[in-house]
């Protein structure tokens, strides 16, 4: 049997790079802590997005503009909703009991995208996705049921905000890719972060200069987020199957959870461990695409960790 060519197997390395980037991104706000508010983190981290935005702007693979107005508006709206979701995510990451439980819970946002696609795009739920929905409900229960049997913790309500906003944003980007190439859609998506950053800084200016450590972390926050999107685009372009890449990219909590345990000293109970396993299984099931329904060229890069 002949060994795969470098082009054939390179999509895997790009996908793993996306998983690593998003796994680090998912924890960075926890390390930044109270040095910056969620709005300031979102605004300043946009500086870290600019290098990736420039790479996309000058890419030779942007593709034709297509019906650029409609597609660009949808991608911009997707980026704006993602920014709002990020604000809530940074808040819940610091309010929640453990980063190792917040990350896999918020990674369930594709559930919203799938349900909205069924309602508005007339898509059908596949059997594996139905199982994913059941698993996600089980994970939410395990994350939030208390030792005394009480349910619905205060931080769950905040966690629902990024799940909902990211889910809607992913649907908008999916529609945008019907008008534009994945690269051009992601370019407009990331471009939306710039005006949002300006608005946030006007609303909540940075009055005390952050430390060098905080600057480094917040710039890395934006760069890791954007580089993950860029890496996934390259993975699709390198002949990788969307049916493999998409659910594989959703495993970024497998990077975040060990980091949280090692670097933040977090420990997991059996109930939390079971919830994390259910959440990861749900993400895989919900995001799974059959080979016949998606090709690398037609598949968009998720606008944020999926």
N, C-alpha and C positions, 0 to 999 in steps of 0.2 A: 504494500500500500504506500502510495506516495505521500510525503509529508505535506501539510497545508502550506500554501505560499504565505509570505509575510503579509500581503494585503488581506488574505482570508482571515488570518488570526489576529490581525492588528485591532479589529473592532473590539475584541475582548479586553485588550489593555486599555483602550480609550474608555470603555464602559466601567472598568474597575477604577480608572482615574476619576470618573464622575462620582462613583460610589464613595471613594475616599474623600473627595472634595466636599460633597454634601454631608458626609458623616462628621467631618471637622466643623463645617459651617453650623451644623445643628447644635453644637455645644459652645461655640465662641461667645455668644451673648451671655452665657452663664459665667464665663471667665471675666467678661467686661463688668458684670455686676451693676452696681449703682454708680459707677464712674460716669456713665452717660445714661440719659433716659432712653426708652425705646425709640422715640422719635429722633433723637440725636444720633443714635446708633444707625438707624435706617438712612438718615441724611448723609452722614459722614462716610458710611460704608460705600456710598455711591462712587467715591473716588477710587475704590478698589475695583469697581466694575468697568471703569473707563478703558483700561488696557484691553480687556476682552471685547468691549464694544468697538474699539478701534480695529481689532483683528477681524471682526465680522464685517465692519464697514468697508474694509479694503480686500475682503476675500474675493477670489476669482470664482467662487461657487455660489454667489448670492442668487443666481437665477434671474429670469425676467421679472420685471416689476409686477406683471399681472394686473388684476384690478386693484391697483395699489391703494386707492382711497379707502375702500371698504375693508380690505385686509389689514391695512395699517391702523385704522381706527380700532378694529377688533383687537389687534395685538397691543396697541397702546392701552386700551381699556383693561386687557388682561394684566399688563404690567402694573397699572394703577391699583387694581384689586389685590395683586400680589404684595405690593408695598404695604397696603393696609393690613393684610393678613400677617405680614412679617412683624408689624408693630405689635399686634396681639400676641404673636408667637414669642417675641422677645420678652414681653410682659409675663406670660405664663411660664416661660422657661425659668424665670427668677422667682415666680410666686409658687410654682408647683413644688411638690415635696421632693422629687428627684428628677434630674434630667433624663435618667435612664428609662423613666416611665412616660415623661412628657413627649419625648422624641417619637417613639413608636406609635403613641396615641394620635398625634397630629399627622403622622404619615398615612393615616387612614383617609385623608381627603379625597383620593380617587373614588371613594364610595359616593361622594356627592356628584362628582363628574359623571359617573356611570348612570346614576339615577336621573340626572338632568338630561343626559343623552337619550335615555329611554322616553322621557316625557316630551322633549322638544325636537329631537332628531329622529324619533321613531326607531331607534335602535332596539335590538332585543337582548335581553339578558341571557347569557349562556349559562349552562348548568354550573360550571365552575365559578362563575361570578355570583350565582345565588348562594353557593356555599361560602364564598368570601364575605357576603353580607352577613350571614349568620355568624361566621367567625368574628367579624368586626364587632357585632353586638355583644358577643361573649367577652371579647377583649375589653370593651368599654365597661362592662359590668365588673370585671376583675380589677381594673385599674381604680375603680371608684367606690366599690363596696368597702365599708369600714369594718374594723374588727368587731364592733358591736352590732353589725348588721345594718347600720344606717347607710343611705345611698345618696349620691349627688353631692360631691364635695365642691367647695367654692371655686377651686381652680378649674374644675371641669367646664363651667360656663364660659370662662375665658378661652379655654382650649377649643371650644366649639367654633369660636370666631375664625381663627385661621383655617380650620377644617372647611368651613362653609365658603370663605372667601377664596381660598386656594382652589377649591373644587369648582366654583363658578369660573375662576380665571382660566383653569385648564380647559374647560369647555369652550370658552371664547377663543383660546389659542388653537384649539382643535379646528374650530370653524375657520379661523384666519388662515390656516394652512391649506384650506381649499381654494384660497385666493392667491396665496404667495408661497414661495419655497420655505422650507423649514428655517433656513439660514436667515432669510429676509424677515420672516415672522419674529424670530428671536432677536434680530437687530432692533425692530420696532418695540418689542417687548422690553428689552433692556433700556432703550431710549426713554421710556416712560419714567424711569427712576430719577432722571435728571430734574424735570420740573417738580416732581414730588419732593425731592431733596431740598430744592429752593424754598418751596412752601413750608416745609417742616422747620427749616432753619429760621425763616422769618417768624414763624409762630413760636418757636422755642429755641432762641439763639444760645450758643455755647458761651457762657459768661466767664467760665473758668477754664483756662487752657488745660486740656487733658495731659496726662503724663505720656512719656514716650512709649511706655508699655501699652497704654490704652490706645494710642494712635496705631501702633502696630497691630493690635488685636482687631480693631474696628476696620482697618484697611484690609486685613486678611479675611474678615467677615464678608466683605463685598467681593473680594477677588475669588474666594473659594466658591461662593454662590454662583458667580458668573462663569468661572472656569468649568464647573460641573456641567452647566448647560452647553458650553462650547464643546467639551469632551464628548457629550452624548451626541451632538450633531455630527461630529467626526466619526463616531462609532457607526451611526446609521449610514454615513457616506462610504464607509469602508466595507460595504457588503454584509454588514451584520443584519440578522433577522430581527425585526421589531418584536416578534413573538418571544424572543429570548432577551433582547436588550431591555425592553420596557419593564418587565417584572424584575430582572436582575438589578436594574438601577434603583428599584424600590427597596432594596436591602441595605440602604445606607445606615439604618439604625444598628446594623451589625458592627459598624465602625464606631458609632456614637456610644453605644452601651459599654463596651470594654473600656473606652477612653474615660467615660464617666466613673466607672468603677476604680480604674487605676489612678487617674489624675484628680478626681474629686472625692475619692474615698467612699463612694456610694456602695451600699449593699442592698441586695434584693431579697425580698421574702419569696416563699414558694408561690404565693398568690400573684405577686408582681411578675415573677418569672413566667408563670403560666399565661398571664395577660400579654406579655411581650411576645411569646411564641405564637399565641393566637393572632396578635396584630400583624406579625410578619407573614404568617400564613395567609391572612386576609388580604394583605397588600399584593402578594403574589397572585392570589386567585382573582382579585378584582381587576388587576392590570394585565392579566394574561390575554394575549391576542393569538388567534390561530394563524398559521402561516398564510392561509388563503386570503385573509382580510387585510393584510398590511404588508407593505414592502418598505425597504429602507428609504427609498426616495419619497414615498408618500407619508411617512410617519414623522410627526413633529417631535422635536425635542421637548420634553416637559419643561415648563417655564420655571420650575423649582423642584426640589426633591420630590420624587414620586415613588 
